[in-house]
């Protein structure tokens, strides 16, 4: 349960700019991406990168916890 809180906070902080930009007027760049069909590709790449980073942090967290437990023993 302890590891869930930092991930939830990270996801919340990462999602706030998207929520703010969703309410803003469309920019020229955004209009270009949507009209050419590149926006789903860009979003997919961003999601893949974020999922990869979260998986990496989770693996590091497990390793650090294991080392901490070994040190305590």
Secondary structure in CASP SS format (residue, H / E / C, confidence):
PFRMAT SS
TARGET T0000
AUTHOR 0000-0000-0000
METHOD secondary structure of the structure
MODEL  1
X C 1.00
X H 1.00
X H 1.00
X H 1.00
X H 1.00
X H 1.00
X H 1.00
X H 1.00
X H 1.00
X H 1.00
X H 1.00
X H 1.00
X H 1.00
X H 1.00
X H 1.00
X H 1.00
X H 1.00
X H 1.00
X H 1.00
X H 1.00
X H 1.00
X H 1.00
X C 1.00
X C 1.00
X C 1.00
X C 1.00
X C 1.00
X H 1.00
X H 1.00
X H 1.00
X H 1.00
X H 1.00
X H 1.00
X H 1.00
X H 1.00
X H 1.00
X C 1.00
X C 1.00
X H 1.00
X H 1.00
X H 1.00
X H 1.00
X H 1.00
X H 1.00
X H 1.00
X H 1.00
X H 1.00
X H 1.00
X H 1.00
X H 1.00
X H 1.00
X H 1.00
X H 1.00
X H 1.00
X H 1.00
X H 1.00
X H 1.00
X H 1.00
X H 1.00
X H 1.00
X H 1.00
X H 1.00
X H 1.00
X H 1.00
X H 1.00
X H 1.00
X H 1.00
X H 1.00
X H 1.00
X H 1.00
X H 1.00
X H 1.00
X C 1.00
END
